Amino acid sequence: MKKILTILLVMLLTACSSQSNQTVDEDAIHIGVLQLMEHEALNNTYDGFVDALKDNGYEEGKNLVISFENPNNDKSTLATMAQKLVSEDNDLILAIGTAAAQSLQQETDTIPILGSAITDYQDIGLVESNEKPGKNISGSSDYCDMATQMDLVEMIVPDIKTIGLLYTSSEENSIIQAQQMHQECEKRGWEVVEKTISDLTMVDDTMQSFIGNIDALYIPTDNPLASSMASVEIVASENKLPVIVGCDTMVADGGLASIGVNYYNLGYQTGLNALKIINDETPIAEMPVYFMDSENADIYYNSKIAEKMGLELPAEIIEKGIDVAK
C-alpha cells in the first residue's frame, strides 16, 4: 500500500513539475475575444481565426494568450465583458458578431478591434468607410450579394410570386439585409411578407403565420434565428415550405439551401488580418474591411430536408453545391 502511495505521489509531483515548465513566452501576444453567443457559425469563426494564427506561428500556451468571453447574447453581460477585455490591455481584440463590436467600440478607441460575422461595418457606424476605416476597427464581412441569394431562391421556386422574410428585430445585421432584400425583390416584382421576432419564444407561432401565404421563406444571417433553426425546420418541413438562409451552418441545422459565407473561412481571413496588425504591416485604420467575392461563393444544400419535403433540387445545385446534411 505504501509503495502504491509513493508511486502516486511521484506521478503527481511529476505532473505538477511538467505543468510549471509550460510557461508562456514573456513577449507573447495577448488577444481578447468577445463572441456574442454560442452557435455553430460563430464557433466556426473563432476556430478559423485561431487556426490562421497557429498556421503562422502563434500558438496558445506558447507565444499566444487568448482571453475568451461569451455572454450568450445577454446585453448587460456583454458590456461587462467588453470592459474586462479592454482593461486587460490586450494587443488586439476579436469581436464575433455586431453587438460584440459595438460594445467594444464604446470602451476603447486605441486597442485594435477586428470584427467577424458582421455584415456592413460602415452602415452601423463602426468605421468611417469600409474601404478606409479611419478608426481602431476593421474586420471581415459575412455579406453575400442579395441578388445572388434571390437567384438561388428562383432556381428552387421558379414561379415564385411571394416570399417571406423572417428576422430578429434587434439584430442590426438582419435589418440591413432586410432592406437589401426588399430592394432586390422589388426589381423582380415579388411581394415580400415581412415578419420579425423579438425573442425565440415567438418562432413557432411566427412560422405558422407564414403558412399558406408565401411561396418560399428567406432568413438572413441572424444570430438568434441561427440558434433556432430546428424549430424553423419542423414547421417548414411539415408544410413543404422552402427556407433559404444566409449561411452554411443554418442549412446544416435545418434550412434548405444558401449561397455564400463559410464562417470558418471568414474567421481564417480575419486571423490573417490580425497577423498584419501583430506584425506591424498594416495600421488597422487603413485596413479595408474584407468582403467575400460573391461570384466565388459556394452553394450549400441539405439533402435530408429536400427529401423530407419531397422536393427535387435543380441539377445545378446538386452538381455545384455542397451537401451539409447531418
C-alpha positions in Angstrom: 0.0 0.0 0.0 2.9 2.4 0.9 4.5 1.5 -2.4 1.4 2.4 -4.3 1.0 5.7 -2.5 4.7 6.6 -3.2 4.2 5.9 -6.9 1.1 8.1 -7.0 2.9 10.9 -5.1 5.8 10.8 -7.6 3.4 10.9 -10.5 1.6 13.9 -9.1 4.8 15.8 -8.4 6.0 15.0 -12.0 2.7 16.2 -13.5 2.9 19.5 -11.4 6.5 20.0 -12.4 5.7 19.4 -16.1 2.8 21.9 -16.0 5.0 24.5 -14.3 7.6 24.2 -17.1 5.0 25.0 -19.7 5.4 28.8 -19.4 4.2 31.3 -21.9 6.8 33.5 -23.6 7.3 36.8 -21.9 6.7 38.6 -25.2 3.6 36.5 -26.1 0.8 38.2 -28.0 -2.3 38.8 -25.9 -5.7 38.7 -27.8 -9.1 39.2 -26.3 -12.1 37.5 -27.9 -15.7 38.6 -27.4 -18.2 36.2 -29.0 -21.8 37.3 -28.9 -23.4 33.9 -28.3 -23.0 30.2 -28.7 -23.9 28.7 -32.1 -22.0 26.9 -34.8 -21.4 29.7 -37.3 -19.8 31.9 -34.6 -17.9 29.0 -33.1 -16.5 28.2 -36.6 -15.5 31.8 -37.0 -13.4 31.5 -33.8 -11.9 28.2 -34.9 -10.8 29.7 -38.2 -9.3 32.7 -36.5 -7.2 30.6 -34.1 -6.1 28.2 -36.9 -4.9 31.1 -39.0 -2.7 32.3 -36.1 -1.5 28.8 -35.4 -0.6 28.1 -39.0 1.6 31.3 -39.0 3.5 30.5 -35.8 1.3 31.8 -33.0 0.0 29.1 -30.7 -2.0 29.4 -27.5 0.0 28.4 -24.4 3.4 29.2 -26.1 3.6 32.6 -27.6 -0.1 33.5 -27.6 -2.6 34.2 -24.8 -6.3 34.3 -25.6 -8.8 35.7 -23.2 -12.2 34.4 -24.4 -15.6 35.8 -23.3 -19.1 34.8 -24.3 -22.2 36.5 -22.8 -24.7 34.2 -24.5 -26.5 37.2 -26.1 -27.1 38.9 -22.7 -26.6 42.6 -23.4 -25.7 43.7 -19.8 -23.1 40.8 -19.5 -21.8 41.8 -23.0 -21.0 45.3 -21.8 -19.2 44.0 -18.7 -17.2 41.5 -20.7 -16.2 44.2 -23.2 -14.9 46.3 -20.3 -13.0 43.4 -18.9 -11.2 42.7 -22.2 -10.3 46.4 -22.6 -9.0 46.6 -19.0 -6.7 43.6 -19.7 -4.8 45.8 -22.2 -4.8 43.1 -24.9 -2.8 43.7 -28.0 -5.8 43.1 -30.1 -9.5 42.1 -29.6 -11.6 39.9 -31.9 -15.3 40.8 -31.9 -17.5 38.0 -33.3 -20.9 39.5 -34.0 -22.2 43.0 -34.5 -23.2 43.7 -30.9 -19.9 42.5 -29.6 -18.0 45.0 -31.9 -20.4 47.8 -30.8 -19.8 47.1 -27.1 -16.1 47.2 -27.6 -16.3 50.4 -29.6 -17.8 52.0 -26.5 -14.9 51.0 -24.4 -11.8 51.8 -26.4 -10.6 53.9 -29.4 -7.0 52.7 -29.1 -6.8 48.9 -28.9 -7.2 47.4 -32.4 -10.6 45.6 -32.8 -11.1 43.1 -35.6 -14.7 42.1 -36.3 -16.0 39.0 -37.9 -19.6 37.7 -38.7 -20.7 41.3 -39.3 -22.5 42.4 -42.4 -21.7 46.1 -43.1 -19.3 48.0 -40.8 -19.9 51.4 -42.4 -23.7 51.3 -42.2 -23.7 50.7 -38.5 -21.0 53.3 -37.8 -18.2 51.0 -36.8 -15.9 52.6 -39.5 -15.8 55.8 -41.5 -15.9 53.7 -44.7 -15.4 50.0 -45.5 -12.5 50.9 -47.8 -10.7 53.0 -45.2 -11.9 52.5 -41.7 -10.2 55.5 -40.2 -10.6 54.2 -36.7 -9.4 51.3 -34.5 -11.8 48.9 -36.0 -11.8 46.8 -39.2 -12.6 43.1 -40.0 -14.3 40.7 -42.3 -17.9 40.8 -43.5 -20.3 37.9 -43.9 -22.3 39.8 -46.5 -23.3 38.0 -49.7 -24.9 39.9 -52.5 -28.7 39.7 -52.1 -29.2 39.3 -55.9 -27.2 36.1 -55.7 -29.3 34.8 -52.8 -32.5 35.7 -54.6 -31.2 34.0 -57.8 -30.9 30.8 -55.6 -34.5 31.2 -54.4 -35.7 31.5 -58.0 -33.7 28.4 -59.0 -35.6 26.4 -56.4 -39.0 28.0 -56.8 -39.1 29.2 -60.5 -42.7 30.5 -60.4 -42.3 32.4 -57.1 -44.5 35.5 -56.6 -44.5 36.0 -52.8 -41.5 35.5 -50.5 -41.5 35.6 -46.7 -38.8 37.4 -44.7 -38.1 36.5 -41.1 -35.5 38.1 -38.8 -34.9 39.3 -35.3 -36.0 42.9 -34.8 -33.0 43.8 -32.6 -30.3 42.4 -35.0 -28.8 45.3 -36.9 -27.2 42.9 -39.4 -30.6 41.5 -40.2 -32.2 44.9 -40.6 -29.6 45.9 -43.2 -30.1 42.6 -45.1 -33.9 43.0 -44.9 -33.6 46.4 -46.6 -31.4 45.0 -49.3 -33.8 42.1 -49.9 -36.8 44.5 -50.3 -34.9 46.4 -52.9 -34.0 43.3 -54.8 -37.4 41.7 -54.7 -39.0 45.0 -55.9 -36.8 44.7 -59.0 -38.1 41.2 -59.6 -41.8 42.1 -58.9 -42.0 39.8 -55.9 -44.2 40.6 -52.9 -42.4 40.4 -49.6 -44.2 39.3 -46.5 -42.0 40.5 -43.6 -42.3 39.3 -40.0 -39.9 39.8 -37.1 -39.4 38.2 -33.7 -38.2 39.9 -30.5 -37.3 36.6 -28.8 -37.1 32.9 -29.6 -40.4 32.1 -28.0 -42.1 33.7 -31.0 -40.5 31.4 -33.6 -43.2 28.7 -33.8 -46.2 31.0 -34.0 -44.5 33.3 -36.5 -43.5 30.4 -38.7 -47.1 29.1 -38.6 -48.4 32.5 -39.6 -46.5 32.3 -42.9 -48.0 29.0 -44.0 -50.3 29.3 -47.0 -49.3 33.0 -47.6 -45.9 32.6 -49.2 -44.1 30.5 -51.8 -40.7 30.5 -50.0 -39.1 32.0 -46.9 -35.8 33.8 -46.6 -33.9 34.1 -43.2 -30.7 36.2 -43.3 -27.6 35.7 -41.2 -29.4 36.3 -38.0 -27.7 35.1 -34.8 -30.8 34.2 -32.6 -32.6 32.5 -35.5 -29.5 30.6 -36.5 -29.6 29.1 -33.0 -33.3 28.1 -33.5 -33.2 26.5 -37.0 -34.5 23.2 -35.5 -37.8 24.9 -34.7 -38.0 26.6 -38.1 -37.3 23.3 -39.8 -40.2 21.5 -38.1 -42.9 23.9 -39.3 -41.2 24.3 -42.8 -40.9 20.6 -43.5 -44.4 19.7 -42.3 -45.8 22.3 -44.7 -43.3 21.8 -47.6 -42.1 25.4 -47.3 -38.6 26.0 -48.9 -36.4 28.0 -46.5 -33.4 29.7 -48.0 -31.0 31.0 -45.4 -28.0 33.3 -45.1 -25.2 30.8 -44.4 -24.0 27.2 -44.5 -24.5 26.3 -40.8 -28.1 27.4 -40.9 -28.6 25.0 -43.8 -26.9 22.2 -41.8 -29.2 23.0 -38.9 -32.5 22.8 -40.8 -32.6 25.2 -43.8 -32.9 24.0 -47.4 -30.2 26.0 -49.1 -27.9 29.0 -49.1 -25.2 30.6 -51.2 -22.4 32.5 -49.6 -20.4 32.5 -46.4 -18.3 29.7 -44.9 -17.7 31.0 -41.4 -14.6 29.0 -40.8 -13.0 30.6 -43.8 -14.3 34.0 -42.7 -12.6 33.6 -39.4 -9.4 32.4 -41.0 -9.3 35.5 -43.2 -9.8 37.6 -40.0 -6.9 35.8 -38.5 -4.7 36.7 -41.5 -5.7 40.3 -41.0 -4.8 40.0 -37.3 -1.3 38.9 -38.3 -0.8 42.1 -40.4 -1.6 44.1 -37.2 0.5 41.9 -34.9 3.5 42.2 -37.3 3.0 46.0 -37.8 2.4 45.5 -41.6 -0.9 47.5 -41.8 -2.4 50.0 -39.4 -5.9 49.0 -38.6 -7.3 52.4 -39.6 -6.0 51.8 -43.1 -7.1 48.1 -43.4 -10.1 47.7 -45.7 -13.0 45.6 -44.5 -12.8 42.2 -46.2 -15.7 41.2 -48.4 -16.1 37.8 -50.0 -16.3 37.7 -53.8 -20.0 36.7 -54.5 -19.0 35.2 -57.8 -16.9 32.7 -56.0 -19.5 31.9 -53.3 -20.4 28.3 -52.5 -23.8 26.8 -52.7 -24.9 24.8 -49.7 -27.9 22.5 -49.6 -29.5 20.0 -47.2 -30.5 16.7 -49.0 -32.3 15.4 -45.9 -34.6 18.5 -45.8 -35.3 18.3 -49.5 -36.2 14.6 -49.1 -38.5 15.4 -46.2 -40.3 17.9 -48.4 -40.4 15.6 -51.4 -38.5 18.3 -53.3 -36.2 17.6 -56.2 -33.5 20.3 -56.2 -32.2 21.6 -59.5 -29.3 19.6 -61.1 -27.1 22.7 -61.0 -27.4 22.9 -57.2 -26.6 19.2 -56.8 -23.7 19.4 -59.2 -22.1 22.6 -57.9 -23.3 22.6 -54.3 -22.1 21.2 -51.0 -24.5 18.9 -49.2 -24.2 19.8 -45.5 -27.0 17.5 -44.2 -26.1 16.0 -40.8 
